């Protein structure tokens, strides 16, 4: 029966469909074992394929984790080595700068201490020795007067002489004490100088101790990185994630600055190289502006590499300090020249805009062109943006 005749009438069509359904049911009934085997085989194949894929993904994940761990540890080791090296350089510079004066300070302290000892010895309080005639006076004073005026007169004269002698001795003693006080007063500048020198040495030693503490912390971090501890890996992972976001933020800022810079210099470059000239499907002026921006970026990278801020080119970082300083001067000079050139292009852009406004005004039939009073502000801003960006 043709397929079109199966739908020609309702009764015949129903019987035809029932017949086909019965035949299919019988065929599927007898083929059920083969179908079950085929479905089971297909399911096993899919299961094995999925399992192999899962195993491969797990192995790839494990290798990626190991690789990530190795990269983090290598980067952390390099950063820590650089920090430790910088701290050692600072300590060496501090030792060379501060402790080089230690012999002079030691000699000065020795001189001050010697002077203090001499002054202290000269200020020693030596009690005056009693006169030798005191014993004779005591012997005469022990003689009984027995009411004789001559003896009383002699004793009175002896007493007067003794009082006078005591006053003279007391005056001499006061003069000696005053001299000792003057000597002790003269010791104050020496003590202050010694205290100042010791304070300076203490500050220098404290600075070295602070540097040593920083070196100890970096060395502990370095030991953790060398041992590959989990704490070091977590710290490096968080630092890497933070650096990623910070770098992405500054990269977005740099991209925005490059776009603005491109817009500032594209039109003046069209006047210089020809606005209708094409290189492929791109305008020559746009390519020239892009080349200038890329050259500036390259000079900036070379300068940062020379200053050892970045580590993209190990060859530059391995150069001697003299060569790196020369590279810094050369790249900074080229950047200044390019920035000045872009500032001039920004000024040229403003002049072209003013000429275009004047031309449009003339074409509209205006009698005179009104010049804005504060155009120098926009001109200065554009020149500043061209120089900075």
C-alpha positions in Angstrom: 0.0 0.0 0.0 1.5 3.4 -1.0 2.1 5.8 1.9 -0.3 8.4 0.5 -3.2 5.9 0.3 -2.7 5.2 4.1 -4.3 8.6 4.8 -7.0 8.5 2.1 -9.6 7.0 4.4 -10.0 7.0 8.1 -10.9 3.3 8.6 -8.2 1.9 6.3 -5.6 4.3 7.8 -6.4 3.1 11.4 -6.0 -0.6 10.4 -2.8 0.2 8.6 -1.3 1.9 11.6 -2.4 -0.9 13.9 -0.8 -3.4 11.6 2.5 -1.5 11.5 2.4 -1.2 15.3 1.8 -4.9 15.7 4.6 -5.8 13.3 7.0 -3.4 15.1 6.0 -4.8 18.5 6.7 -8.4 17.4 10.0 -7.4 15.8 11.1 -5.5 18.9 10.1 -8.4 21.1 12.2 -10.9 19.2 15.1 -8.3 19.0 15.0 -7.3 22.6 18.1 -9.2 23.6 20.2 -7.8 20.9 18.9 -4.3 21.6 19.7 -4.7 25.3 23.2 -5.8 24.4 23.6 -2.8 22.1 22.3 -0.3 24.6 24.5 -1.8 27.3 27.5 -1.7 25.0 26.8 1.9 24.1 26.4 2.8 27.7 29.6 1.2 28.7 31.4 3.0 25.9 30.0 6.3 27.1 30.8 5.5 30.7 34.4 4.5 29.8 34.8 7.7 27.7 33.5 9.9 30.5 35.7 8.1 33.1 38.8 8.5 30.9 37.9 12.2 30.5 37.4 12.6 34.2 40.7 10.9 34.9 42.5 13.0 32.4 40.9 16.2 33.8 41.9 15.2 37.4 45.5 14.4 36.2 45.6 17.7 34.4 44.3 19.5 37.5 46.9 17.8 39.6 49.7 18.8 37.2 48.3 22.3 37.0 48.3 22.6 40.8 51.8 21.3 40.9 52.9 23.7 38.2 51.1 26.6 39.9 52.8 25.7 43.2 56.2 25.6 41.5 55.6 28.9 39.8 54.4 30.5 43.0 57.4 29.2 45.0 59.8 30.3 42.2 58.3 33.8 42.1 58.2 34.0 45.9 61.8 32.8 46.1 62.9 35.4 43.5 61.1 38.2 45.3 62.4 37.2 48.7 65.9 36.9 47.4 65.6 40.4 45.9 64.2 41.8 49.2 66.9 40.1 51.3 69.6 41.3 48.9 68.2 44.9 49.1 68.2 44.7 52.9 71.8 43.4 53.0 72.8 46.3 50.7 71.1 48.7 53.0 72.8 47.2 56.0 76.2 47.3 54.2 75.6 50.9 53.3 74.6 51.7 56.9 77.6 50.0 58.3 79.9 51.7 55.8 78.3 55.1 56.5 77.8 54.9 60.3 80.3 52.5 61.7 83.2 53.9 59.6 83.3 56.7 62.1 83.6 54.4 65.1 87.4 54.7 65.4 87.1 58.5 65.6 84.2 58.2 68.1 86.2 55.7 70.2 89.2 58.0 70.2 87.1 61.0 71.1 85.4 59.1 73.9 88.8 57.9 75.3 90.0 61.5 75.3 86.8 62.7 77.0 87.0 59.9 79.6 90.7 60.7 80.3 89.9 64.4 80.7 87.0 63.5 83.1 89.3 61.2 85.1 92.0 63.9 85.4 89.4 66.5 86.4 87.9 64.2 88.9 91.3 63.4 90.4 92.0 67.1 90.6 88.7 67.7 92.3 89.3 65.2 95.1 88.6 66.6 98.5 91.9 66.3 100.6 91.4 67.5 104.1 94.1 70.0 105.3 96.6 68.5 107.8 96.5 69.9 111.3 99.3 72.4 112.2 102.2 71.0 114.2 101.9 73.5 117.0 98.5 72.3 118.1 100.2 69.8 120.4 102.3 72.5 121.9 99.2 74.7 122.4 97.4 71.9 124.1 100.4 71.4 126.4 100.5 75.1 127.3 96.8 75.3 127.7 97.1 72.5 130.2 99.3 74.6 132.5 97.2 75.9 135.5 97.1 79.7 135.6 96.6 79.8 139.4 95.3 83.3 139.1 98.4 84.8 137.6 97.7 87.6 135.1 100.7 86.8 133.0 99.7 83.3 132.3 96.1 84.4 131.6 97.4 87.0 129.1 99.6 84.4 127.4 96.6 82.0 127.1 94.4 84.8 125.7 97.0 85.6 123.0 97.3 81.9 122.2 93.5 81.7 121.9 93.4 84.7 119.6 96.1 83.3 117.4 94.4 79.9 117.3 91.1 81.5 116.2 92.8 83.5 113.5 94.6 80.4 112.3 91.3 78.6 112.2 89.7 81.3 110.1 92.6 81.3 107.7 92.4 77.5 107.4 88.6 77.7 106.8 89.1 80.4 104.1 91.7 78.2 102.4 89.4 75.2 102.6 86.5 77.2 101.1 88.8 78.4 98.2 89.8 74.8 97.6 86.2 73.7 97.6 85.3 76.5 95.2 88.1 75.4 92.8 86.8 71.8 93.0 83.3 73.0 92.2 84.6 74.9 89.2 86.4 71.8 88.0 83.3 69.7 88.5 81.2 72.3 86.7 83.7 72.1 83.8 83.1 68.4 83.6 79.5 68.9 82.5 80.3 69.6 78.8 82.5 66.5 78.7 79.7 64.4 80.2 77.2 65.9 77.7 79.6 65.2 74.8 80.0 61.6 76.0 76.2 61.2 76.4 75.7 62.6 72.9 78.3 60.3 71.3 76.8 57.3 73.1 73.3 58.4 72.0 74.4 58.6 68.4 76.0 55.1 68.6 72.8 53.8 70.2 70.7 55.2 67.4 73.0 53.6 64.8 73.0 50.3 66.6 69.2 50.4 66.9 68.9 51.1 63.2 71.1 48.1 62.5 69.0 46.0 64.8 65.9 47.1 63.0 67.5 46.1 59.7 68.5 42.8 61.2 64.9 42.2 62.3 63.7 42.9 58.8 66.3 40.5 57.4 65.2 37.8 59.9 61.6 38.1 58.8 62.6 37.9 55.2 64.8 34.9 55.9 62.0 33.2 57.7 59.8 33.8 54.7 62.6 32.6 52.4 63.0 29.4 54.5 59.3 28.7 54.2 59.4 29.3 50.5 62.4 27.0 50.1 60.7 24.3 52.2 57.5 24.7 50.1 55.2 24.9 53.2 51.5 25.3 52.7 51.5 28.6 54.7 54.0 30.0 52.3 52.0 28.9 49.3 48.8 30.4 50.7 50.6 33.7 51.4 52.0 33.7 47.9 48.6 32.9 46.3 46.9 35.8 48.1 49.8 38.1 47.1 49.5 36.9 43.5 45.8 37.5 43.5 46.2 40.9 45.0 48.9 41.8 42.4 46.6 40.5 39.7 43.8 42.9 40.6 46.2 45.8 41.1 47.9 45.2 37.8 44.6 44.8 36.0 43.4 48.1 37.6 46.5 50.0 36.5 46.5 48.3 33.1 42.9 49.6 32.6 44.1 53.1 33.6 47.0 52.8 31.1 44.7 51.6 28.4 42.3 54.5 28.9 45.3 57.0 28.9 46.6 55.4 25.6 43.1 55.7 24.0 42.8 59.4 25.0 46.4 60.0 23.8 45.6 58.4 20.5 42.6 60.6 20.1 44.7 63.7 20.8 47.4 63.0 18.2 45.5 61.1 15.5 44.1 64.2 13.8 47.3 66.2 13.7 49.1 63.2 12.4 46.6 63.0 9.6 47.6 66.5 8.6 51.3 65.5 8.7 51.2 62.2 6.9 48.1 62.7 4.8 44.6 62.0 5.9 43.6 59.8 2.9 46.7 57.6 2.8 46.0 53.9 3.7 48.2 51.0 4.7 46.0 48.0 4.1 42.6 48.8 5.6 44.0 51.3 8.1 44.8 54.9 7.8 48.4 55.9 7.9 47.8 58.6 10.4 46.3 56.2 12.9 49.1 53.7 12.4 51.7 56.6 12.9 49.9 57.7 16.1 49.8 54.1 17.4 53.5 53.7 16.6 54.3 56.8 18.7 52.3 55.5 21.6 53.9 52.0 21.4 57.4 53.6 21.3 56.5 55.5 24.4 55.3 52.4 26.1 58.5 50.6 25.1 60.7 53.4 26.5 58.8 53.3 29.7 59.2 49.6 30.0 63.0 49.9 29.3 63.3 52.6 32.0 61.5 50.5 34.6 63.6 47.5 33.7 66.7 49.6 34.1 65.5 50.8 37.5 64.8 47.1 38.3 61.1 47.8 39.1 60.0 45.1 36.7 61.7 41.8 35.7 60.5 41.3 32.1 63.9 41.3 30.5 66.6 39.6 32.7 69.3 40.7 30.3 68.7 44.4 31.3 68.6 43.5 35.0 71.9 41.7 34.7 73.7 44.8 33.3 76.2 46.7 35.4 75.0 49.7 37.4 76.8 52.1 35.2 75.2 50.8 32.0 71.8 50.8 33.7 72.1 54.4 34.8 73.0 55.4 31.2 70.0 53.5 29.9 67.8 55.4 32.5 69.1 58.7 31.3 68.7 57.8 27.6 65.1 56.4 28.0 64.1 59.4 30.2 65.4 61.8 27.5 63.5 60.0 24.7 60.3 59.9 26.8 60.6 63.6 27.4 61.2 64.3 23.7 58.2 62.2 22.7 56.0 63.8 25.4 57.0 67.3 24.1 56.3 66.1 20.6 52.8 64.9 21.6 52.2 68.2 23.5 52.9 70.0 20.2 50.5 67.7 18.4 47.8 68.5 20.9 48.4 72.2 20.4 48.2 71.6 16.6 44.9 69.8 17.1 43.4 72.8 18.9 44.7 75.1 16.1 43.0 72.8 13.5 39.8 72.9 15.5 39.8 76.7 15.5 40.5 76.8 11.8 37.7 74.4 11.1 35.3 76.5 13.2 36.4 79.6 11.3 35.9 77.9 8.0 32.5 76.7 8.9 31.5 80.2 10.0 32.7 81.6 6.7 30.8 79.0 4.7 27.6 79.8 6.7 28.0 83.4 5.5 28.9 85.0 8.9 30.5 88.4 8.6 33.0 87.8 11.4 34.3 84.9 13.4 33.8 85.2 17.2 36.9 84.0 19.0 36.4 82.5 22.4 38.1 84.4 25.2 39.3 81.4 27.2 40.5 79.1 24.4 44.0 79.2 26.0 42.6 77.1 28.9 41.5 74.2 26.7 44.7 74.5 24.7 46.8 74.3 27.8 44.9 71.4 29.1 45.2 69.5 25.9 49.0 70.2 25.8 49.3 69.0 29.4 47.4 65.8 28.6 49.5 65.2 25.6 52.7 65.7 27.7 51.5 63.5 30.6 49.8 60.7 28.7 
